[in-house]
């Protein structure tokens, strides 16, 4: 397996906490895999897999769209250093990010325990 390119991933995950608050916690816990492999892998124990790729913005957009069309269990996102449309939260190099679709939807809704969950409602007294 090829080595991932040297990137300060901790610094990157700290920088995107406003848009992806769980990512730093997952990275520090070893639950985000960073790889240069070009074969889509099973997430297994990982919250996400980040694939370092050599693609243009258009290539990434088209490829990730195709992956999402054929995948039901995982959702794929992409980031490119030249794509600043998302508030300058782009990765320092081109990447494809693979996540469990159900887990990601729970995080977006704030239903998953942890840093991104909605405040738990206290039971009402009768």
N, C-alpha and C positions, 0 to 999 in steps of 0.2 A: 504494500500500500504506500502511495506517495505521502510525503509529509505535507501537512498544511503549511501554507506560506506564513512567514512571521508577521503576525498582526497582534496588536494589543487588544484582544477581544474583551478583556475586562473593562478597559476604557470605553470601548464601543458600547457594550451593554449598559454601562453606567450612563452613557450619553443619550440612550433611547428610553430611559425609564418612564418618561411622560407618555410615550405611545405604546410601550410594551413593558409594563411594570414588573412582570414576573420573570423576564429574561435574565436579569442579573442574578437573581436568586437561583434560577435553574443552572446558569453557567457556573456559578461558584460551587454548586452542589455536584457538578460533573454530569448534569443531565442534558447538556447540549453538546452534541458531537460535531466537531469541525473536521471536514474531510475534503480531499481533492478527488475522491472516487467519482466516476461519472455514471455509476449504476445506482439507481434508486434502491435504497435499503429499507429494511423493516425497522421501525422506530424502536421496537423492543422496550428497553428501560429508559429511553431518552424522551425528553419533552419536545426536542427539536433536533433536526440534523441540518447543518449548514454546509452546503456544497460550494466550494470555491471553484468558479468556472471562468473560462475565457470566452465571454460572449458580449456582444453589443447590447444596448438597451432594447432594440427591436427584436433581436434574437431571444433575449431573456423573456420578453413579454409574450412572444409567440410560443416559445417552448413551455413556459409555465401555464399558459392558457390550455395547451394540449394536455399537459399533465392533469390539470384540474378537471378537464372534460372526461378523462378515463378513470380517474381515481375517486372512490367514494369514501374511503376511510381517512385519507390524508388530504390536507390542503397545502398547496404550494404557493409561496410568495417569492418575490425577487427583490433585489436591491442592487443598485449600480452607483458607483461614486459620482458619475456625471449626471445622475437623475436626482435633481434637487426639489422636485415637485412636492414632496411630502414634508416640508418644513425642515430641510437639511438634516434628516435622520438617516441618510443613506449609509450603507456599509462602506468600509474603506477600499473594498475591491468587489468585483461582481460576484454575487452569490445567489443561490437558490435555497430557500428555507422551507423545509418540510416539517409539518406539524400534524398532529392528530386532529382531524376536523371536529370531532365531538368535544374534545378537550378545549380547543380554541374557541368554539362557540360558547362553551360554559364560561370561559374566561371573559369573553366579550360581554356576556350577560351578567357577569359578576356572581355567578353561582358556585364557582369552585372555591374551596377554602384557600386561604392564603392571602397574599398581598393585594390581590385584585378583587377580592370578594366584597359584596355589598355588606353593609353593617347588618349583623344578625338581628333579626327582630326579637324582642323579648316577648314571651307569651303574655297575653293580656290576662289580667286577674278577673276571676269570675265573681 
